[in-house]
Amino acid sequence: MVLSAASFFSMMGMSIVSPVIPDYALSFGVPFALAGLLISGFGLARLFVDLPAGMLSARFGARRFMLLGLAIIAVSSLIAGFALNYTVLLAARVLEGAGSAIYMTTSLTAVTKLSPRESRGVNLSLYMSMFLVGTMIGPVVGGFAAEHFGLGAPFTVYGLFASFSFLLVWKTIGREEVVDPSSAINLRELFGLLRRYDIATINMANVCVFVARQGILNTVVPLYARLNLGLALSELGVILSIAALGNLVTMLLSGSMTDRYGRKPFFLAGLGMTAFFIALVPFATDIVQLGVLIAGLSLSLGLAGPMAAWLTDVVRPGELGGAMGLFRTMGDLGYVVGPVALAALAGTSGSVSGAPFFLAAAVIVLLALPLVRTSDPAAARAERRI
């Protein structure tokens, strides 16, 4: 619960700054491309730091690295809030990304280690749900702060939230609870994990989730809503709020159900329905149709949300830290590549084509199909309880 609360404040802080990043960058007189670099720089930093964060936290303790990540976020956010030029702002954003990677990877590992195997799905669902709640609340707080206190204010608030999360973890998480030097593995062993069928297929499915969420839901759907359907920003906000709420509801249910009945049926169904609803989006002709399809898409994504619980079922105890770093890396790969690739397919002007939707749906189906042969220890445990 403590880690879920800390993650809520961390994620809310991350989403607090999202509405102002382009305007803040442009206030320094830079072109649009450099404004976009503030977003991609954050994502790339996460991509490159996830793996070492998982490996090092396994050797030296997740608590220590959670505190390190939150400290980096707090300091870099305060620097960004008072940046005097674009270069300082960009450097601060890259540091924020590194701190985010360290905290998110190690906190995910800690939640797993502190959770009994039979309730990991529930605990990881609660943890991920706090991210979603933070994402829903953050932009409202960020917009208010920027409007009343200036474009740098949301970054200052982010720094304060990260500082509060730091104190929360420092005061409540014991040193001995999340230290496990036996779970440290080297690079050869780490990449050897991907040669194991179960681990490889779960990681590929994790890429699907991030491509669907970041590439489709948060990138191409807003473009389609604005350019093809002519929706106002307020109407688009309603659509995205529906998405966040639907995701939250089924993610909480999915955690409990997968603990009780096994992971595979729910995650396969979630990914299959995700592909189905994505393929239907370009046929929407008004806000009602789009709202219904996005509700279906978000509910489907929520079913596949606590994918990390399945990974923890198939890795050995000594591999957990490195496996979580790898899992986060694959997710962030989808986070970085998905929006860029799918937005490029959407078209250059006028309206959004159906190509990114159809391609994303096809990729999700192809990468999810191997899960049919992936082992499901949670289902075996469920059968033994009957």
C-alpha positions as CSV (number, residue, x, y, z in Angstrom):
1,M,0.0,0.0,0.0
2,V,2.8,2.4,0.9
3,L,4.6,1.8,-2.5
4,S,1.2,2.2,-4.3
5,A,0.8,5.6,-2.5
6,A,4.3,6.7,-3.4
7,S,3.8,5.6,-7.0
8,F,0.5,7.6,-7.1
9,F,2.3,10.8,-6.1
10,S,5.2,10.1,-8.5
11,M,2.9,9.4,-11.5
12,M,0.7,12.3,-10.7
13,G,3.8,14.5,-10.7
14,M,4.9,13.1,-14.0
15,S,1.5,13.8,-15.6
16,I,1.3,17.3,-13.9
17,V,4.0,18.5,-16.3
18,S,2.6,16.9,-19.5
19,P,0.3,19.8,-20.5
20,V,2.9,22.5,-20.3
21,I,6.0,20.8,-21.8
22,P,5.5,22.1,-25.4
23,D,4.6,25.7,-24.2
24,Y,7.5,25.7,-21.7
25,A,10.0,24.7,-24.4
26,L,8.6,27.2,-26.9
27,S,8.9,30.0,-24.3
28,F,12.7,29.7,-24.8
29,G,12.3,30.4,-28.5
30,V,13.2,26.9,-29.8
31,P,11.5,25.2,-32.8
32,F,8.8,22.5,-32.5
33,A,11.3,19.7,-33.0
34,L,13.2,20.7,-29.9
35,A,10.0,20.9,-28.0
36,G,9.4,17.3,-28.9
37,L,12.9,16.4,-27.8
38,L,11.8,17.1,-24.2
39,I,9.4,14.2,-24.4
40,S,11.5,11.8,-26.4
41,G,14.6,12.6,-24.2
42,F,12.7,11.6,-21.1
43,G,11.6,8.3,-22.7
44,L,15.0,7.4,-24.1
45,A,16.6,8.0,-20.7
46,R,14.1,5.5,-19.2
47,L,14.8,3.0,-22.0
48,F,18.6,3.0,-21.3
49,V,18.4,3.1,-17.5
50,D,15.7,0.4,-16.9
51,L,18.1,-2.6,-17.3
52,P,21.0,-1.4,-15.1
53,A,18.5,-0.2,-12.5
54,G,17.0,-3.7,-12.3
55,M,20.3,-5.4,-12.1
56,L,21.9,-3.0,-9.5
57,S,18.9,-2.9,-7.3
58,A,18.9,-6.7,-7.2
59,R,22.5,-6.6,-5.9
60,F,22.3,-3.6,-3.5
61,G,18.6,-3.5,-2.5
62,A,15.5,-2.0,-4.1
63,R,14.8,0.4,-1.2
64,R,18.1,2.2,-1.8
65,F,17.5,2.6,-5.5
66,M,13.9,3.7,-5.0
67,L,15.2,6.5,-2.8
68,L,17.9,7.3,-5.4
69,G,15.3,7.5,-8.2
70,L,13.0,9.7,-6.2
71,A,15.8,12.0,-5.2
72,I,16.9,12.4,-8.8
73,I,13.3,13.2,-9.8
74,A,12.9,15.8,-7.0
75,V,16.2,17.6,-7.8
76,S,15.9,17.5,-11.6
77,S,12.2,18.7,-11.4
78,L,13.1,21.7,-9.3
79,I,16.0,22.5,-11.7
80,A,13.5,22.3,-14.6
81,G,11.0,24.5,-12.8
82,F,13.6,27.3,-12.5
83,A,15.5,26.7,-15.8
84,L,16.9,29.8,-17.3
85,N,17.4,28.3,-20.8
86,Y,16.4,25.4,-23.0
87,T,19.6,23.5,-22.5
88,V,19.1,23.3,-18.7
89,L,15.5,22.3,-19.2
90,L,16.5,19.4,-21.6
91,A,19.2,18.2,-19.2
92,A,16.7,18.2,-16.3
93,R,14.2,16.3,-18.4
94,V,16.8,13.6,-19.2
95,L,17.6,13.3,-15.5
96,E,13.9,13.1,-14.7
97,G,13.7,10.2,-17.2
98,A,16.6,8.4,-15.5
99,G,15.2,8.9,-12.1
100,S,11.8,7.7,-13.2
101,A,13.3,4.5,-14.7
102,I,15.2,3.8,-11.4
103,Y,12.2,4.3,-9.2
104,M,9.6,2.5,-11.4
105,T,11.8,-0.5,-12.0
106,T,12.9,-0.9,-8.4
107,S,9.5,-0.2,-6.9
108,L,7.9,-2.8,-9.2
109,T,10.5,-5.3,-8.0
110,A,9.8,-4.3,-4.4
111,V,6.1,-4.8,-4.7
112,T,6.7,-8.2,-6.2
113,K,9.1,-9.3,-3.4
114,L,6.8,-8.0,-0.7
115,S,3.7,-9.7,-2.1
116,P,2.8,-13.4,-1.4
117,R,2.7,-15.3,-4.7
118,E,-1.0,-16.0,-4.4
119,S,-1.9,-12.3,-4.2
120,R,0.7,-10.7,-6.5
121,G,-1.9,-10.0,-9.2
122,V,-4.1,-8.0,-6.8
123,N,-1.1,-6.1,-5.4
124,L,0.4,-5.3,-8.8
125,S,-3.0,-4.3,-10.1
126,L,-3.4,-1.9,-7.1
127,Y,0.1,-0.5,-7.8
128,M,-0.6,0.0,-11.5
129,S,-4.0,1.5,-10.8
130,M,-2.4,4.2,-8.7
131,F,-0.4,5.1,-11.8
132,L,-3.6,5.5,-13.7
133,V,-5.3,7.6,-11.0
134,G,-2.3,9.8,-10.8
135,T,-2.4,10.2,-14.6
136,M,-6.1,11.2,-14.4
137,I,-5.6,13.9,-11.7
138,G,-2.2,15.3,-12.7
139,P,-3.0,17.3,-15.9
140,V,-5.7,19.2,-14.0
141,V,-3.3,20.1,-11.2
142,G,-0.6,21.0,-13.8
143,G,-2.9,23.2,-15.8
144,F,-4.0,25.1,-12.7
145,A,-0.5,25.6,-11.5
146,A,0.8,26.8,-14.9
147,E,-2.1,29.2,-15.3
148,H,-1.7,30.8,-11.9
149,F,2.0,30.5,-11.2
150,G,3.8,30.2,-14.5
151,L,5.0,27.5,-16.9
152,G,7.7,26.3,-14.5
153,A,5.3,25.8,-11.6
154,P,4.2,22.3,-12.5
155,F,7.8,21.1,-12.4
156,T,8.2,22.6,-9.0
157,V,5.1,20.7,-7.9
158,Y,6.5,17.5,-9.4
159,G,9.6,18.0,-7.4
160,L,7.6,18.5,-4.2
161,F,5.6,15.3,-4.8
162,A,8.7,13.3,-5.5
163,S,10.2,14.7,-2.2
164,F,7.0,13.5,-0.4
165,S,7.3,10.1,-2.0
166,F,11.0,9.9,-0.9
167,L,10.0,10.6,2.7
168,L,7.2,8.0,2.5
169,V,9.5,5.3,1.3
170,W,12.3,6.3,3.7
171,K,10.1,6.2,6.7
172,T,8.0,3.1,6.0
173,I,10.0,0.6,4.0
174,G,12.5,-1.4,6.1
175,R,16.0,-2.0,4.8
176,E,15.8,-5.7,5.2
177,E,12.5,-6.1,3.4
178,V,13.7,-5.6,-0.1
179,V,17.4,-6.5,-0.1
180,D,18.2,-9.8,-1.8
181,P,21.8,-10.0,-3.1
182,S,21.1,-13.5,-4.3
183,S,18.9,-12.1,-7.0
184,A,21.7,-10.3,-8.8
185,I,22.5,-11.6,-12.3
186,N,25.1,-10.6,-14.9
187,L,24.5,-9.4,-18.4
188,R,24.9,-12.8,-20.0
189,E,22.4,-14.4,-17.7
190,L,20.1,-11.4,-18.2
191,F,19.9,-11.7,-22.0
192,G,19.7,-15.5,-21.5
193,L,16.3,-14.9,-20.0
194,L,15.0,-13.9,-23.4
195,R,16.0,-17.3,-24.8
196,R,13.4,-18.8,-22.5
197,Y,10.1,-19.1,-24.2
198,D,7.8,-18.1,-21.3
199,I,9.8,-14.9,-20.5
200,A,10.2,-13.9,-24.1
201,T,6.5,-14.2,-24.9
202,I,5.4,-12.3,-21.8
203,N,7.9,-9.5,-22.7
204,M,6.6,-9.4,-26.3
205,A,3.0,-9.1,-24.9
206,N,4.2,-6.2,-22.7
207,V,5.4,-4.4,-25.8
208,C,1.9,-4.8,-27.2
209,V,0.3,-3.2,-24.1
210,F,2.6,-0.1,-24.4
211,V,2.1,0.2,-28.1
212,A,-1.6,0.1,-27.7
213,R,-1.7,2.6,-24.8
214,Q,1.0,5.1,-25.9
215,G,0.9,4.6,-29.7
216,I,-2.8,4.3,-30.3
217,L,-4.7,5.6,-27.3
218,N,-2.5,8.5,-26.4
219,T,-1.2,9.5,-29.8
220,V,-3.2,8.4,-32.9
221,V,-6.6,8.5,-31.3
222,P,-6.3,12.2,-30.3
223,L,-5.1,12.9,-33.9
224,Y,-8.1,11.0,-35.3
225,A,-10.5,12.7,-33.0
226,R,-9.3,16.1,-33.9
227,L,-8.6,15.8,-37.6
228,N,-11.2,13.3,-38.8
229,L,-14.1,13.9,-36.4
230,G,-13.4,17.6,-35.6
231,L,-13.9,17.1,-31.9
232,A,-13.1,20.0,-29.6
233,L,-10.4,19.6,-27.0
234,S,-13.0,19.4,-24.2
235,E,-14.7,16.5,-26.1
236,L,-11.3,14.8,-26.6
237,G,-10.7,15.2,-22.8
238,V,-13.9,13.3,-22.1
239,I,-12.9,10.5,-24.4
240,L,-9.5,10.1,-22.7
241,S,-11.1,10.3,-19.3
242,I,-13.4,7.4,-20.3
243,A,-10.3,5.5,-21.4
244,A,-8.5,6.0,-18.1
245,L,-11.6,5.1,-16.0
246,G,-12.2,1.9,-18.0
247,N,-8.6,0.9,-17.8
248,L,-8.7,1.4,-14.0
249,V,-11.9,-0.7,-13.4
250,T,-10.8,-3.8,-15.3
251,M,-7.2,-3.6,-14.1
252,L,-8.4,-3.9,-10.5
253,L,-10.7,-6.8,-11.4
254,S,-8.1,-8.5,-13.5
255,G,-5.5,-8.7,-10.6
256,S,-7.9,-10.6,-8.4
257,M,-9.3,-12.9,-11.1
258,T,-5.9,-13.8,-12.4
259,D,-4.7,-14.7,-8.9
260,R,-7.8,-16.9,-8.5
261,Y,-8.1,-18.6,-12.0
262,G,-4.8,-18.1,-13.8
263,R,-3.2,-15.4,-15.9
264,K,-3.4,-16.7,-19.5
265,P,-7.2,-16.6,-20.2
266,F,-7.5,-13.0,-19.0
267,F,-4.4,-11.7,-20.7
268,L,-5.1,-13.4,-24.0
269,A,-8.7,-12.2,-24.0
270,G,-7.5,-8.7,-23.1
271,L,-5.0,-8.5,-25.9
272,G,-7.4,-10.1,-28.4
273,M,-10.2,-7.6,-27.6
274,T,-7.6,-4.7,-27.6
275,A,-6.7,-5.6,-31.2
276,F,-10.4,-5.9,-32.2
277,F,-11.4,-2.5,-30.9
278,I,-8.3,-0.8,-32.3
279,A,-9.1,-2.1,-35.8
280,L,-12.7,-0.7,-35.4
281,V,-11.6,2.9,-34.4
282,P,-11.1,4.2,-37.9
283,F,-14.7,3.3,-38.7
284,A,-16.1,5.7,-36.0
285,T,-17.9,8.7,-37.5
286,D,-19.0,10.6,-34.4
287,I,-18.1,11.2,-30.8
288,V,-20.6,8.5,-29.6
289,Q,-19.2,5.8,-31.7
290,L,-15.6,6.8,-30.8
291,G,-16.5,6.9,-27.1
292,V,-18.0,3.4,-27.2
293,L,-14.9,2.0,-29.0
294,I,-12.5,3.7,-26.7
295,A,-14.4,2.4,-23.7
296,G,-14.1,-1.1,-25.1
297,L,-10.4,-0.6,-25.9
298,S,-9.6,0.7,-22.4
299,L,-11.5,-2.1,-20.7
300,S,-9.6,-4.6,-22.8
301,L,-6.3,-3.0,-22.0
302,G,-7.1,-3.2,-18.3
303,L,-7.5,-7.0,-18.5
304,A,-3.9,-7.2,-19.7
305,G,-2.7,-4.6,-17.2
306,P,-0.9,-6.6,-14.5
307,M,1.3,-8.5,-16.9
308,A,4.2,-8.3,-14.5
309,A,2.4,-10.8,-12.2
310,W,2.7,-13.4,-14.9
311,L,6.4,-12.7,-15.4
312,T,7.0,-13.2,-11.6
313,D,5.3,-16.6,-11.9
314,V,7.8,-17.9,-14.5
315,V,11.1,-16.4,-13.3
316,R,13.3,-18.0,-10.6
317,P,13.7,-16.0,-7.4
318,G,17.3,-15.2,-8.1
319,E,16.3,-13.6,-11.5
320,L,13.6,-11.2,-10.3
321,G,15.6,-7.9,-10.3
322,G,17.1,-8.4,-13.7
323,A,13.8,-9.8,-15.1
324,M,11.9,-6.7,-14.0
325,G,14.6,-4.4,-15.5
326,L,14.2,-6.3,-18.8
327,F,10.4,-6.1,-18.5
328,R,10.5,-2.4,-18.0
329,T,12.9,-2.0,-20.9
330,M,10.6,-3.8,-23.3
331,G,7.7,-1.7,-22.2
332,D,9.6,1.5,-22.6
333,L,10.6,0.3,-26.1
334,G,6.9,0.2,-27.0
335,Y,6.5,3.5,-25.2
336,V,9.2,5.2,-27.4
337,V,8.8,3.5,-30.7
338,G,5.0,3.1,-30.8
339,P,4.0,6.8,-30.9
340,V,6.6,7.7,-33.4
341,A,6.0,4.8,-35.8
342,L,2.2,4.9,-35.7
343,A,2.0,8.7,-36.0
344,A,4.3,8.5,-39.0
345,L,1.8,6.1,-40.6
346,A,-1.1,8.2,-39.8
347,G,-0.4,10.6,-42.6
348,T,1.3,14.0,-43.0
349,S,-1.8,16.3,-43.2
350,G,-5.5,16.5,-43.6
351,S,-6.9,13.4,-41.9
352,V,-5.6,10.2,-40.2
353,S,-5.6,7.1,-42.3
354,G,-6.6,3.7,-41.0
355,A,-3.1,2.3,-41.5
356,P,-1.8,2.8,-38.0
357,F,-4.9,1.2,-36.4
358,F,-4.8,-1.9,-38.7
359,L,-1.0,-2.3,-38.3
360,A,-1.2,-2.0,-34.5
361,A,-4.0,-4.5,-34.4
362,A,-2.1,-7.0,-36.5
363,V,1.1,-6.6,-34.5
364,I,-0.7,-7.2,-31.2
365,V,-2.3,-10.3,-32.5
366,L,1.0,-11.7,-33.9
367,L,2.9,-11.0,-30.7
368,A,0.1,-12.2,-28.4
369,L,-0.5,-15.6,-30.2
370,P,2.7,-17.2,-28.7
371,L,1.2,-16.7,-25.2
372,V,-1.1,-19.7,-26.0
373,R,1.9,-22.0,-25.3
374,T,3.3,-20.0,-22.4
375,S,3.1,-21.8,-19.0
376,D,0.7,-20.5,-16.4
377,P,1.8,-21.4,-12.8
378,A,-1.1,-19.4,-11.4
379,A,-3.6,-21.6,-13.1
380,A,-1.8,-24.7,-11.7
381,R,-2.1,-23.2,-8.2
382,A,-5.8,-22.6,-8.8
383,E,-6.4,-26.2,-9.8
384,R,-4.6,-27.4,-6.6
385,R,-6.9,-25.3,-4.5
386,I,-10.0,-26.8,-6.0
